[in-house]
Amino acid sequence: MSDPVQMLYIPQTMVNWPWPREINPHYKEISAESNAWFHSFKAFSERSQLAFDKCDFGWYFCLQSPSSIWL
């Protein structure tokens, strides 16, 4: 007997997002600096670091903290 196929459905939570989205204009500079700082710790193996870098946490933070909210 084979196992039934299991599906995981992730809801589209941003479909009805009421506020405009913008990214911090300093994203590239800040992300490069923070990535270099984090890499300096050598906390991960090379393979794990590549996987971690795919997350692009700098982009996430710059999206949720655009510079206009600090003005």
C-alpha positions as CSV (number, residue, x, y, z in Angstrom):
1,M,0.0,0.0,0.0
2,S,1.5,3.4,-1.0
3,D,1.3,6.4,1.2
4,P,-1.2,9.1,0.3
5,V,0.2,12.2,-1.3
6,Q,0.4,15.0,1.3
7,M,0.1,18.6,0.2
8,L,1.0,21.7,2.2
9,Y,-0.9,24.8,1.2
10,I,0.6,28.1,2.2
11,P,-1.9,31.0,2.3
12,Q,-1.3,34.1,0.3
13,T,-1.2,36.5,3.2
14,M,-0.1,39.5,1.2
15,V,-2.9,39.4,-1.4
16,N,-5.0,42.0,0.4
17,W,-2.2,44.0,2.0
18,P,-3.7,47.5,2.4
19,W,-0.4,49.5,2.5
20,P,1.9,50.3,-0.4
21,R,5.2,48.4,-0.4
22,E,8.5,50.0,-0.8
23,I,12.0,49.0,-0.2
24,N,14.6,51.1,1.6
25,P,16.8,52.8,-1.0
26,H,19.9,51.9,0.9
27,Y,19.2,48.2,0.5
28,K,22.2,47.2,-1.6
29,E,24.8,49.0,0.4
30,I,23.4,48.0,3.8
31,S,22.8,44.4,2.7
32,A,26.4,44.1,1.4
33,E,27.9,45.5,4.6
34,S,25.8,43.3,6.9
35,N,26.5,40.2,4.8
36,A,30.3,40.9,5.0
37,W,30.0,41.4,8.7
38,F,28.1,38.2,9.2
39,H,30.5,36.2,7.0
40,S,33.4,37.4,9.1
41,F,32.2,35.2,12.0
42,K,32.6,32.0,9.8
43,A,29.6,30.5,11.7
44,F,28.6,28.1,9.0
45,S,30.2,25.6,6.7
46,E,30.5,26.8,3.1
47,R,27.4,24.8,2.1
48,S,25.3,26.0,5.0
49,Q,26.5,29.6,4.4
50,L,25.2,29.4,0.8
51,A,21.8,28.2,2.0
52,F,21.7,30.9,4.6
53,D,22.6,33.6,2.0
54,K,19.6,32.5,-0.1
55,C,17.3,33.8,2.6
56,D,18.4,37.4,1.9
57,F,17.6,38.8,5.3
58,G,18.8,42.2,4.2
59,W,16.0,42.4,1.6
60,Y,13.4,41.4,4.2
61,F,14.5,44.0,6.7
62,C,14.7,46.8,4.1
63,L,11.3,45.9,2.8
64,Q,9.7,46.1,6.3
65,S,11.7,49.2,7.3
66,P,11.7,51.6,4.4
67,S,13.5,54.9,5.1
68,S,10.3,56.9,4.7
69,I,9.0,55.6,8.0
70,W,11.9,57.2,9.9
71,L,11.4,60.7,8.4
